[in-house]
């Protein structure tokens, strides 16, 4: 029987990148995806993660765990403190979206610039990087910026504009490492890499491989599912 992984999203545009990562690196797993886009709207409206929003973020993990999820992955980087509360409470592996990517960024060092298309995500990741750098006694320059209009373009089906806006923002950043803050930005990786000399990092593949290691499943040599894709169920939990 294959493992069951719960993936929690605050936007449906993060679904495709994580599905592609699972299909490439862990096709035999069963993926149950929960989407609540009202979380993103509400955080954007108040500009911060409130206790009420945090409780909703945590409740989605409880729902997934009670449904048999043996591990949980969040795809939105704006909910860090709420995810940490889930990690402390649930008896299964719970992964923040960017844990593996941030470790790689810190290992590369130098000037790190975080790009986000959802305004709260950039500062959240920057603070997390700064805290990790302090713990590891690393002297790094860490900055972040927001790319307006990119996420709206992607939601409207205009992936080309989304990718172009991110690449333009990256080209203007003074950095040795560019971190793409959200799963939904992974599709822009190639275009950004063509525009900058910096190392460009994105998180879906790193997250899946790290989660697979946490579950003690061999990363290489796994048996591919008969249909070539991970089994996936998606549930929209949004409040309209």
ChimeraX attribute file (.defattr): number of C-alpha atoms within 10 A of each C-alpha:
attribute: neighborCount
match mode: 1-to-1
recipient: residues
	/A:1	6
	/A:2	11
	/A:3	15
	/A:4	21
	/A:5	23
	/A:6	27
	/A:7	25
	/A:8	26
	/A:9	26
	/A:10	25
	/A:11	22
	/A:12	16
	/A:13	16
	/A:14	20
	/A:15	20
	/A:16	14
	/A:17	19
	/A:18	24
	/A:19	21
	/A:20	16
	/A:21	19
	/A:22	25
	/A:23	19
	/A:24	15
	/A:25	20
	/A:26	25
	/A:27	23
	/A:28	22
	/A:29	21
	/A:30	20
	/A:31	23
	/A:32	20
	/A:33	24
	/A:34	25
	/A:35	21
	/A:36	21
	/A:37	17
	/A:38	16
	/A:39	24
	/A:40	19
	/A:41	13
	/A:42	14
	/A:43	19
	/A:44	15
	/A:45	9
	/A:46	9
	/A:47	11
	/A:48	14
	/A:49	20
	/A:50	13
	/A:51	10
	/A:52	8
	/A:53	18
	/A:54	19
	/A:55	13
	/A:56	14
	/A:57	23
	/A:58	19
	/A:59	13
	/A:60	22
	/A:61	25
	/A:62	16
	/A:63	13
	/A:64	21
	/A:65	19
	/A:66	10
	/A:67	12
	/A:68	13
	/A:69	21
	/A:70	17
	/A:71	23
	/A:72	28
	/A:73	22
	/A:74	25
	/A:75	27
	/A:76	24
	/A:77	24
	/A:78	26
	/A:79	27
	/A:80	20
	/A:81	12
	/A:82	18
	/A:83	23
	/A:84	14
	/A:85	14
	/A:86	24
	/A:87	18
	/A:88	11
	/A:89	12
	/A:90	15
	/A:91	11
	/A:92	16
	/A:93	17
	/A:94	24
	/A:95	23
	/A:96	19
	/A:97	27
	/A:98	27
	/A:99	17
	/A:100	20
	/A:101	21
	/A:102	23
	/A:103	14
	/A:104	15
	/A:105	21
	/A:106	20
	/A:107	11
	/A:108	13
	/A:109	17
	/A:110	16
	/A:111	19
	/A:112	26
	/A:113	26
	/A:114	25
	/A:115	28
	/A:116	27
	/A:117	24
	/A:118	22
	/A:119	17
	/A:120	19
	/A:121	23
	/A:122	26
	/A:123	20
	/A:124	19
	/A:125	28
	/A:126	22
	/A:127	14
	/A:128	16
	/A:129	22
	/A:130	18
	/A:131	12
	/A:132	15
	/A:133	20
	/A:134	12
	/A:135	9
	/A:136	10
	/A:137	9
	/A:138	14
	/A:139	13
	/A:140	15
	/A:141	14
	/A:142	19
	/A:143	21
	/A:144	20
	/A:145	18
	/A:146	19
	/A:147	19
	/A:148	16
	/A:149	14
	/A:150	23
	/A:151	23
	/A:152	15
	/A:153	16
	/A:154	18
	/A:155	13
	/A:156	10
	/A:157	12
	/A:158	13
	/A:159	17
	/A:160	14
	/A:161	17
	/A:162	25
	/A:163	22
	/A:164	16
	/A:165	20
	/A:166	25
	/A:167	22
	/A:168	15
	/A:169	17
	/A:170	26
	/A:171	18
	/A:172	10
	/A:173	20
	/A:174	14
	/A:175	22
	/A:176	18
	/A:177	25
	/A:178	27
	/A:179	29
	/A:180	28
	/A:181	32
	/A:182	24
	/A:183	26
	/A:184	26
	/A:185	26
	/A:186	21
	/A:187	16
	/A:188	20
	/A:189	17
	/A:190	12
	/A:191	15
	/A:192	26
	/A:193	17
	/A:194	12
	/A:195	15
	/A:196	20
	/A:197	13
	/A:198	21
	/A:199	15
	/A:200	21
	/A:201	22
	/A:202	23
	/A:203	25
	/A:204	26
	/A:205	21
	/A:206	20
	/A:207	25
	/A:208	24
	/A:209	20
	/A:210	17
	/A:211	23
	/A:212	19
	/A:213	12
	/A:214	14
	/A:215	14
	/A:216	9
	/A:217	13
	/A:218	11
	/A:219	14
	/A:220	9
	/A:221	6
	/A:222	12
	/A:223	10
	/A:224	16
	/A:225	14
	/A:226	9
	/A:227	9
	/A:228	12
	/A:229	19
	/A:230	23
	/A:231	18
	/A:232	15
	/A:233	11
	/A:234	15
	/A:235	11
	/A:236	14
	/A:237	17
	/A:238	13
	/A:239	8
	/A:240	6
